[in-house]
Amino acid sequence: MLNNESFEVVLARTGITLIVPSNKSITDILFENAIEIETSCEAGVCGACVITVLDGVPHHRDEVLSTEDRAMNNKMLPCVSRCMGPRLTLDL
């Protein structure tokens, strides 16, 4: 799957599944569905929105996470990062 395609985000705490289209960020979709997370720059440079990934492989597009953090695939910045597959499950 190309990482610019739409994908599903499953919110583990509530079981809600949301579709993230190619032209919107995960953060955009969360806010559109009244799911609040902490944000600041929304450009992947501050780290305020780091969230835990429970399943799936993020496509990291941020400037915050270290190479080691990225390799573990257990956290991401939803303001800029996407998904390398069809689905991400997040600890939300």
The first five atom37 places (N, CA, C, CB, O) and aatype in JSON, in Angstrom:
{
  "aatype": [12, 10, 2, 2, 6, 15, 13, 6, 19, 19, 10, 0, 1, 16, 7, 9, 16, 10, 9, 19, 14, 15, 2, 11, 15, 9, 16, 3, 9, 10, 13, 6, 2, 0, 9, 6, 9, 6, 16, 15, 4, 6, 0, 7, 19, 4, 7, 0, 4, 19, 9, 16, 19, 10, 3, 7, 19, 14, 8, 8, 1, 3, 6, 19, 10, 15, 16, 6, 3, 1, 0, 12, 2, 2, 11, 12, 10, 14, 4, 19, 15, 1, 4, 12, 7, 14, 1, 10, 16, 10, 3, 10],
  "atom_mask": [
    [1, 1, 1, 1, 1],
    [1, 1, 1, 1, 1],
    [1, 1, 1, 1, 1],
    [1, 1, 1, 1, 1],
    [1, 1, 1, 1, 1],
    [1, 1, 1, 1, 1],
    [1, 1, 1, 1, 1],
    [1, 1, 1, 1, 1],
    [1, 1, 1, 1, 1],
    [1, 1, 1, 1, 1],
    [1, 1, 1, 1, 1],
    [1, 1, 1, 1, 1],
    [1, 1, 1, 1, 1],
    [1, 1, 1, 1, 1],
    [1, 1, 1, 0, 1],
    [1, 1, 1, 1, 1],
    [1, 1, 1, 1, 1],
    [1, 1, 1, 1, 1],
    [1, 1, 1, 1, 1],
    [1, 1, 1, 1, 1],
    [1, 1, 1, 1, 1],
    [1, 1, 1, 1, 1],
    [1, 1, 1, 1, 1],
    [1, 1, 1, 1, 1],
    [1, 1, 1, 1, 1],
    [1, 1, 1, 1, 1],
    [1, 1, 1, 1, 1],
    [1, 1, 1, 1, 1],
    [1, 1, 1, 1, 1],
    [1, 1, 1, 1, 1],
    [1, 1, 1, 1, 1],
    [1, 1, 1, 1, 1],
    [1, 1, 1, 1, 1],
    [1, 1, 1, 1, 1],
    [1, 1, 1, 1, 1],
    [1, 1, 1, 1, 1],
    [1, 1, 1, 1, 1],
    [1, 1, 1, 1, 1],
    [1, 1, 1, 1, 1],
    [1, 1, 1, 1, 1],
    [1, 1, 1, 1, 1],
    [1, 1, 1, 1, 1],
    [1, 1, 1, 1, 1],
    [1, 1, 1, 0, 1],
    [1, 1, 1, 1, 1],
    [1, 1, 1, 1, 1],
    [1, 1, 1, 0, 1],
    [1, 1, 1, 1, 1],
    [1, 1, 1, 1, 1],
    [1, 1, 1, 1, 1],
    [1, 1, 1, 1, 1],
    [1, 1, 1, 1, 1],
    [1, 1, 1, 1, 1],
    [1, 1, 1, 1, 1],
    [1, 1, 1, 1, 1],
    [1, 1, 1, 0, 1],
    [1, 1, 1, 1, 1],
    [1, 1, 1, 1, 1],
    [1, 1, 1, 1, 1],
    [1, 1, 1, 1, 1],
    [1, 1, 1, 1, 1],
    [1, 1, 1, 1, 1],
    [1, 1, 1, 1, 1],
    [1, 1, 1, 1, 1],
    [1, 1, 1, 1, 1],
    [1, 1, 1, 1, 1],
    [1, 1, 1, 1, 1],
    [1, 1, 1, 1, 1],
    [1, 1, 1, 1, 1],
    [1, 1, 1, 1, 1],
    [1, 1, 1, 1, 1],
    [1, 1, 1, 1, 1],
    [1, 1, 1, 1, 1],
    [1, 1, 1, 1, 1],
    [1, 1, 1, 1, 1],
    [1, 1, 1, 1, 1],
    [1, 1, 1, 1, 1],
    [1, 1, 1, 1, 1],
    [1, 1, 1, 1, 1],
    [1, 1, 1, 1, 1],
    [1, 1, 1, 1, 1],
    [1, 1, 1, 1, 1],
    [1, 1, 1, 1, 1],
    [1, 1, 1, 1, 1],
    [1, 1, 1, 0, 1],
    [1, 1, 1, 1, 1],
    [1, 1, 1, 1, 1],
    [1, 1, 1, 1, 1],
    [1, 1, 1, 1, 1],
    [1, 1, 1, 1, 1],
    [1, 1, 1, 1, 1],
    [1, 1, 1, 1, 1]
  ],
  "atom_positions": [
    [[0.85, -1.19, 0.0], [0.0, 0.0, 0.0], [0.89, 1.24, 0.0], [-0.96, 0.01, 1.23], [1.87, 1.31, 0.74]],
    [[0.53, 2.19, -0.83], [1.22, 3.48, -0.81], [0.8, 4.23, 0.44], [0.91, 4.32, -2.08], [-0.36, 4.17, 0.84]],
    [[1.73, 4.92, 1.05], [1.4, 5.58, 2.31], [0.67, 6.91, 2.15], [2.65, 5.8, 3.09], [0.46, 7.61, 3.13]],
    [[0.28, 7.26, 0.93], [-0.57, 8.43, 0.72], [-2.03, 8.04, 0.52], [-0.07, 9.23, -0.49], [-2.88, 8.91, 0.33]],
    [[-2.31, 6.76, 0.56], [-3.68, 6.28, 0.38], [-4.46, 6.41, 1.69], [-3.69, 4.83, -0.11], [-3.88, 6.64, 2.75]],
    [[-5.76, 6.26, 1.59], [-6.58, 6.27, 2.8], [-6.32, 4.99, 3.59], [-8.11, 6.4, 2.45], [-5.87, 3.98, 3.03]],
    [[-6.6, 5.04, 4.88], [-6.42, 3.88, 5.76], [-7.35, 4.02, 6.94], [-4.95, 3.75, 6.23], [-7.93, 5.08, 7.17]],
    [[-7.49, 2.94, 7.7], [-8.33, 2.93, 8.89], [-7.5, 3.18, 10.14], [-9.08, 1.6, 9.01], [-6.35, 2.74, 10.23]],
    [[-8.1, 3.88, 11.08], [-7.52, 4.05, 12.4], [-8.53, 3.48, 13.39], [-7.18, 5.56, 12.71], [-9.68, 3.93, 13.45]],
    [[-8.1, 2.51, 14.16], [-8.93, 1.91, 15.19], [-8.52, 2.51, 16.53], [-8.81, 0.35, 15.2], [-7.34, 2.49, 16.88]],
    [[-9.48, 3.03, 17.26], [-9.23, 3.6, 18.58], [-9.5, 2.5, 19.61], [-10.12, 4.88, 18.85], [-10.66, 2.16, 19.88]],
    [[-8.45, 1.95, 20.17], [-8.55, 0.75, 21.0], [-9.45, 0.92, 22.23], [-7.18, 0.33, 21.45], [-10.16, -0.01, 22.61]],
    [[-9.43, 2.06, 22.85], [-10.19, 2.25, 24.09], [-11.69, 2.29, 23.87], [-9.75, 3.53, 24.78], [-12.47, 1.94, 24.76]],
    [[-12.11, 2.71, 22.69], [-13.54, 2.83, 22.41], [-14.02, 1.87, 21.33], [-13.87, 4.25, 22.0], [-15.23, 1.64, 21.19]],
    [[-13.1, 1.31, 20.56], [-13.48, 0.43, 19.47], [-13.92, 1.16, 18.21], [0.0, 0.0, 0.0], [-14.33, 0.53, 17.23]],
    [[-13.84, 2.47, 18.23], [-14.24, 3.27, 17.07], [-13.21, 3.08, 15.95], [-14.37, 4.78, 17.44], [-12.01, 3.09, 16.19]],
    [[-13.71, 2.92, 14.73], [-12.85, 2.86, 13.55], [-13.16, 4.06, 12.68], [-13.05, 1.52, 12.77], [-14.32, 4.32, 12.36]],
    [[-12.12, 4.78, 12.28], [-12.26, 5.97, 11.45], [-11.44, 5.79, 10.18], [-11.81, 7.25, 12.22], [-10.41, 5.12, 10.19]],
    [[-11.89, 6.38, 9.1], [-11.15, 6.37, 7.84], [-10.38, 7.67, 7.72], [-12.12, 6.16, 6.63], [-10.95, 8.75, 7.89]],
    [[-9.1, 7.57, 7.41], [-8.26, 8.74, 7.18], [-8.02, 8.83, 5.67], [-6.89, 8.65, 7.98], [-7.28, 8.02, 5.11]],
    [[-8.66, 9.8, 5.01], [-8.47, 9.92, 3.56], [-7.08, 10.47, 3.23], [-9.55, 10.83, 2.96], [-6.36, 10.97, 4.1]],
    [[-6.72, 10.38, 1.97], [-5.38, 10.78, 1.54], [-5.08, 12.25, 1.76], [-5.19, 10.45, 0.1], [-3.91, 12.63, 1.87]],
    [[-6.1, 13.07, 1.83], [-5.89, 14.52, 1.94], [-6.04, 15.08, 3.36], [-6.85, 15.23, 1.04], [-6.06, 16.29, 3.54]],
    [[-6.13, 14.19, 4.36], [-6.27, 14.65, 5.74], [-5.33, 13.88, 6.65], [-7.73, 14.51, 6.23], [-4.91, 12.76, 6.33]],
    [[-5.01, 14.48, 7.79], [-4.15, 13.82, 8.77], [-5.02, 13.04, 9.77], [-3.25, 14.85, 9.52], [-6.24, 13.23, 9.84]],
    [[-4.36, 12.18, 10.52], [-5.07, 11.48, 11.59], [-5.63, 12.49, 12.57], [-4.13, 10.47, 12.31], [-6.76, 12.36, 13.03]],
    [[-4.84, 13.5, 12.89], [-5.3, 14.55, 13.81], [-6.55, 15.23, 13.29], [-4.19, 15.59, 14.03], [-7.49, 15.46, 14.05]],
    [[-6.58, 15.56, 12.0], [-7.78, 16.17, 11.4], [-9.01, 15.3, 11.65], [-7.58, 16.4, 9.89], [-10.05, 15.8, 12.07]],
    [[-8.88, 14.01, 11.38], [-10.01, 13.09, 11.5], [-10.43, 12.93, 12.97], [-9.66, 11.71, 10.91], [-11.62, 12.85, 13.27]],
    [[-9.46, 12.89, 13.87], [-9.81, 12.82, 15.29], [-10.61, 14.04, 15.71], [-8.54, 12.69, 16.15], [-11.65, 13.92, 16.36]],
    [[-10.14, 15.22, 15.34], [-10.85, 16.45, 15.72], [-12.23, 16.52, 15.08], [-10.03, 17.67, 15.31], [-13.18, 16.96, 15.73]],
    [[-12.36, 16.1, 13.83], [-13.66, 16.1, 13.16], [-14.66, 15.19, 13.86], [-13.5, 15.66, 11.7], [-15.87, 15.38, 13.74]],
    [[-14.15, 14.21, 14.6], [-15.01, 13.27, 15.31], [-15.04, 13.53, 16.82], [-14.56, 11.85, 15.04], [-15.37, 12.64, 17.6]],
    [[-14.68, 14.75, 17.21], [-14.72, 15.21, 18.61], [-13.85, 14.37, 19.53], [-16.15, 15.19, 19.11], [-14.19, 14.16, 20.7]],
    [[-12.72, 13.88, 19.01], [-11.76, 13.14, 19.81], [-10.55, 14.05, 19.98], [-11.37, 11.76, 19.14], [-9.78, 14.27, 19.05]],
    [[-10.41, 14.56, 21.18], [-9.37, 15.56, 21.46], [-8.06, 14.89, 21.86], [-9.83, 16.5, 22.57], [-8.04, 13.97, 22.67]],
    [[-6.98, 15.36, 21.27], [-5.64, 15.0, 21.69], [-4.84, 16.29, 21.79], [-4.97, 13.97, 20.7], [-5.21, 17.3, 21.2]],
    [[-3.75, 16.23, 22.52], [-2.91, 17.41, 22.65], [-2.16, 17.64, 21.35], [-1.93, 17.27, 23.83], [-1.59, 16.72, 20.78]],
    [[-2.17, 18.9, 20.89], [-1.41, 19.28, 19.7], [-0.79, 20.64, 19.94], [-2.3, 19.28, 18.43], [-1.16, 21.35, 20.88]],
    [[0.14, 20.99, 19.09], [0.73, 22.32, 19.15], [1.05, 22.8, 17.74], [2.0, 22.33, 20.03], [0.31, 23.6, 17.17]],
    [[2.14, 22.3, 17.18], [2.59, 22.81, 15.87], [1.84, 22.21, 14.7], [4.07, 22.55, 15.7], [1.69, 22.86, 13.66]],
    [[1.36, 20.98, 14.83], [0.71, 20.21, 13.76], [1.57, 20.12, 12.51], [-0.63, 20.83, 13.41], [1.06, 20.03, 11.39]],
    [[2.9, 20.16, 12.71], [3.85, 20.05, 11.61], [4.9, 18.98, 11.87], [4.53, 21.39, 11.36], [5.84, 18.82, 11.08]],
    [[4.76, 18.23, 12.97], [5.69, 17.15, 13.26], [7.03, 17.56, 13.81], [0.0, 0.0, 0.0], [8.0, 16.81, 13.72]],
    [[7.09, 18.76, 14.4], [8.38, 19.22, 14.93], [8.39, 19.44, 16.44], [8.77, 20.48, 14.24], [9.46, 19.62, 17.02]],
    [[7.25, 19.44, 17.1], [7.24, 19.73, 18.54], [7.09, 18.5, 19.42], [6.12, 20.69, 18.84], [7.61, 18.48, 20.53]],
    [[6.41, 17.47, 18.96], [6.21, 16.26, 19.74], [5.05, 16.27, 20.7], [0.0, 0.0, 0.0], [4.88, 15.31, 21.45]],
    [[4.25, 17.31, 20.7], [3.13, 17.4, 21.65], [2.08, 16.32, 21.44], [2.48, 18.77, 21.54], [1.42, 15.92, 22.39]],
    [[1.93, 15.85, 20.23], [0.84, 14.92, 19.92], [1.26, 13.45, 19.87], [0.23, 15.29, 18.62], [0.5, 12.62, 19.37]],
    [[2.43, 13.1, 20.36], [2.89, 11.71, 20.3], [1.84, 10.79, 20.93], [4.25, 11.54, 21.03], [1.37, 11.04, 22.04]],
    [[1.47, 9.74, 20.19], [0.51, 8.76, 20.69], [1.09, 7.36, 20.54], [-0.84, 8.87, 19.94], [2.02, 7.14, 19.76]],
    [[0.54, 6.41, 21.29], [1.01, 5.04, 21.27], [0.3, 4.24, 20.18], [0.78, 4.38, 22.63], [-0.93, 4.31, 20.04]],
    [[1.08, 3.51, 19.41], [0.57, 2.62, 18.36], [0.56, 1.21, 18.93], [1.44, 2.7, 17.04], [1.58, 0.71, 19.4]],
    [[-0.61, 0.56, 18.89], [-0.74, -0.8, 19.41], [-0.6, -1.85, 18.32], [-2.08, -0.96, 20.1], [-0.16, -2.97, 18.58]],
    [[-0.98, -1.48, 17.1], [-0.89, -2.42, 15.98], [-0.79, -1.64, 14.68], [-2.12, -3.38, 15.96], [-1.34, -0.55, 14.56]],
    [[-0.1, -2.21, 13.71], [0.1, -1.56, 12.43], [1.46, -0.89, 12.37], [0.0, 0.0, 0.0], [2.17, -0.79, 13.37]],
    [[1.81, -0.44, 11.17], [3.12, 0.17, 10.96], [2.95, 1.62, 10.49], [3.95, -0.65, 9.93], [2.45, 1.86, 9.4]],
    [[3.36, 2.56, 11.33], [3.27, 3.96, 10.92], [4.31, 4.32, 9.87], [3.42, 4.87, 12.14], [5.4, 3.75, 9.83]],
    [[3.95, 5.26, 9.02], [4.93, 5.87, 8.12], [5.31, 7.19, 8.78], [4.35, 6.08, 6.64], [4.55, 8.16, 8.72]],
    [[6.46, 7.21, 9.4], [6.9, 8.37, 10.18], [7.32, 9.51, 9.26], [8.05, 7.98, 11.12], [8.18, 9.34, 8.39]],
    [[6.71, 10.67, 9.46], [7.03, 11.87, 8.68], [7.41, 13.03, 9.58], [5.85, 12.26, 7.78], [7.44, 14.19, 9.15]],
    [[7.71, 12.73, 10.82], [8.0, 13.78, 11.81], [9.49, 14.07, 11.88], [7.47, 13.38, 13.19], [10.31, 13.39, 11.26]],
    [[9.82, 15.09, 12.66], [11.22, 15.46, 12.92], [11.58, 15.23, 14.38], [11.45, 16.93, 12.53], [12.61, 15.73, 14.85]],
    [[10.75, 14.48, 15.12], [10.89, 14.35, 16.56], [11.45, 13.0, 16.98], [9.57, 14.58, 17.23], [12.41, 12.93, 17.75]],
    [[10.87, 11.93, 16.5], [11.25, 10.59, 16.95], [12.65, 10.22, 16.47], [10.23, 9.57, 16.46], [13.05, 10.55, 15.35]],
    [[13.37, 9.52, 17.32], [14.71, 9.04, 16.96], [14.58, 7.86, 16.01], [15.52, 8.64, 18.24], [13.5, 7.29, 15.84]],
    [[15.68, 7.49, 15.4], [15.72, 6.32, 14.53], [15.28, 5.08, 15.29], [17.12, 6.13, 13.93], [14.57, 4.23, 14.75]],
    [[15.71, 4.95, 16.54], [15.35, 3.81, 17.37], [13.85, 3.8, 17.67], [16.14, 3.83, 18.68], [13.2, 2.75, 17.59]],
    [[13.29, 4.96, 18.0], [11.85, 5.05, 18.26], [11.05, 4.67, 17.02], [11.47, 6.47, 18.71], [10.07, 3.94, 17.11]],
    [[11.47, 5.16, 15.88], [10.78, 4.84, 14.62], [10.82, 3.35, 14.34], [11.4, 5.61, 13.46], [9.82, 2.77, 13.9]],
    [[11.95, 2.72, 14.58], [12.1, 1.29, 14.32], [11.2, 0.43, 15.2], [13.55, 0.88, 14.53], [10.78, -0.65, 14.79]],
    [[10.88, 0.9, 16.41], [10.0, 0.15, 17.3], [8.54, 0.21, 16.86], [10.13, 0.68, 18.73], [7.76, -0.67, 17.21]],
    [[8.17, 1.23, 16.1], [6.8, 1.39, 15.58], [5.73, 1.35, 16.66], [6.52, 0.3, 14.58], [4.61, 0.91, 16.4]],
    [[6.05, 1.83, 17.86], [5.05, 1.81, 18.93], [4.59, 3.21, 19.34], [5.61, 1.1, 20.13], [3.83, 3.36, 20.3]],
    [[5.05, 4.22, 18.61], [4.53, 5.57, 18.82], [4.67, 6.35, 17.52], [5.27, 6.3, 19.99], [5.47, 6.01, 16.65]],
    [[3.86, 7.4, 17.42], [3.86, 8.2, 16.2], [3.31, 9.58, 16.48], [3.04, 7.51, 15.1], [2.72, 9.83, 17.53]],
    [[3.52, 10.48, 15.54], [2.94, 11.82, 15.6], [1.81, 11.87, 14.57], [4.02, 12.94, 15.32], [2.07, 11.93, 13.37]],
    [[0.56, 11.84, 15.03], [-0.58, 11.75, 14.11], [-0.83, 13.01, 13.29], [-1.8, 11.43, 14.89], [-1.65, 13.0, 12.37]],
    [[-0.14, 14.08, 13.61], [-0.34, 15.32, 12.85], [0.27, 15.23, 11.45], [0.27, 16.51, 13.61], [-0.2, 15.91, 10.53]],
    [[1.3, 14.4, 11.28], [1.96, 14.31, 9.97], [2.17, 12.88, 9.5], [3.29, 15.0, 10.03], [2.28, 12.65, 8.29]],
    [[2.23, 11.92, 10.4], [2.53, 10.54, 10.01], [1.29, 9.84, 9.48], [3.1, 9.77, 11.2], [0.15, 10.22, 9.78]],
    [[1.54, 8.81, 8.67], [0.44, 8.06, 8.06], [0.63, 6.58, 8.37], [0.38, 8.31, 6.53], [1.24, 6.23, 9.38]],
    [[0.12, 5.72, 7.52], [0.15, 4.28, 7.76], [0.78, 3.57, 6.57], [-1.26, 3.74, 8.02], [0.51, 3.91, 5.42]],
    [[1.62, 2.57, 6.85], [2.25, 1.78, 5.79], [1.37, 0.63, 5.32], [3.58, 1.24, 6.28], [1.73, -0.08, 4.39]],
    [[0.24, 0.45, 5.94], [-0.68, -0.64, 5.58], [-2.11, -0.15, 5.61], [0.0, 0.0, 0.0], [-2.35, 1.06, 5.55]],
    [[-3.05, -1.05, 5.71], [-4.46, -0.66, 5.67], [-5.03, -0.15, 6.99], [-5.26, -1.81, 5.23], [-6.1, 0.45, 7.0]],
    [[-4.3, -0.39, 8.13], [-4.92, -0.08, 9.43], [-3.85, 0.18, 10.49], [-5.84, -1.24, 9.88], [-2.79, -0.45, 10.52]],
    [[-4.17, 1.12, 11.37], [-3.39, 1.37, 12.59], [-4.35, 1.26, 13.77], [-2.69, 2.8, 12.56], [-5.49, 1.71, 13.69]],
    [[-3.9, 0.65, 14.84], [-4.67, 0.66, 16.08], [-3.9, 1.52, 17.07], [-4.89, -0.8, 16.64], [-2.72, 1.29, 17.34]],
    [[-4.6, 2.51, 17.6], [-3.99, 3.5, 18.48], [-4.54, 3.37, 19.9], [-4.23, 4.93, 17.95], [-5.67, 2.94, 20.1]],
    [[-3.73, 3.73, 20.88], [-4.14, 3.68, 22.28], [-4.92, 4.95, 22.61], [-2.9, 3.53, 23.23], [-4.47, 5.8, 23.38]],
    [[-6.07, 5.05, 22.03], [-7.0, 6.18, 22.25], [-8.38, 5.62, 22.49], [-7.01, 7.18, 21.04], [-9.33, 6.37, 22.71]]
  ]
}
